[in-house]
């Protein structure tokens, strides 16, 4: 855990606020149907939203996903965004 905390701090320090991408970012699997509307909003082509599903761990939730799965994003790579969304599920 300490290693991850240190790595996140170092990455964040190398990415000053003015260099962060000015978008709302979310990556997560389809754990609940509540996330469907969120991802649908992200697929409307709005340049300030980067909201996509990743491949899940459940075959059932992957089968219910209506869009392609995007690659997971390493936690350190979240530091390049100004706004990171944590959503229920």
Buried (B, 14 or more C-beta within 10 A) or exposed (E): EEEEEEBBEEBBEEBEEEEBEEBBBBBBBBBEEEBBEBBEEBEEEEEEBBBBBBBBEEEEBBEEBEEEBBEEBEEBEBBBBBBBBEEEE
